[in-house]
Amino acid sequence: MFQQLGVIGCGLMGGSFALAMKRAGLVKRVVGYSKSPSTTEQAKKLGVIDVAAESALLAVSGSDIVLIAVPVSATESTLKAIRHLVNPGVLFMDVGSTKCDVIEASRRALGERAASFVPCHPIAGKESGGVQHAEATLYEGRQVILTPQPFTNPVLVQRATDVWSALGATVLKMRPHNHDAAFAAVSHLPHLLAFAFFQAIAEQPAARDYLSLAGPGFRDFTRIAAGDPAVWRDILLANKHEVLAQSKRFRTTLDQLEALIEAGDAPALEAALRPIAEGREAWSLPSPAVPPGRPTAK
């Protein structure tokens, strides 16, 4: 069991982690800090944290495990603010959706102390952010990607693995570049497309009429366009090279399909769509992990 969890960023991800740790009996006390004092106070009122810290440094003080749940663009400044308390033996993790930039930020901000930082990406979330939407089961049955570096303390990597596993998650390890390339394809580009698609309709003169006729397919396709614009601004810019590479691939495929539509070539269009439909039909989300017996992380 950990004596104290320090949470920097008491929103959906950080708040859910705190609740999950409490529910699993893995921590005695949670100290939280958010840039907005009202968020920290709300987290305390909701029982997500036990103590509201006035700074990130105070949230880290006395903690033997720390979760940094801030926008990826704020990672470096956050790590600089707590640098003097990033000590060996204390587990520091993040929840950022990009990893190459986060790792570079940790090296610039922490130097040799970056050995205590284990980069993490929980594949979990909701359309609605904020601590009021935090829930203890958010990470159950989800995947969590770790991207440790050669200089990362292996003891802390194992401790991070044990913690996420105890919360019911399946833990995988990837190289940061492979992680960013993969999530540009399956997460970052889809969000960009959803934003663009919804806007392409919304800016038309008859948009209100069109939207009044939309059904479940439109709802499902555009659901992720309701994501936090500030969060997705940071993600798309942080991973821009991989996102743009995937966008070019998408444009090539779209151009090919448009050419068949323009030509009125029904057989060729059907032939092009069939393997796509079959591929999607064969695909399914990974089966949720069966929550383990919640072993105590040491």
Beta strands, then each sheet from edge to edge (+ up, - down):
strand 1: 2-8
strand 2: 27-33
strand 3: 51-52
strand 4: 65-68
strand 5: 91-94
strand 6: 117-118
strand 7: 120-122
strand 8: 143-146
strand 9: 170-173
sheet 1: 3+ 2+ 1+ 4+ 5+ 6+
sheet 2: 7+ 8- 9-
end
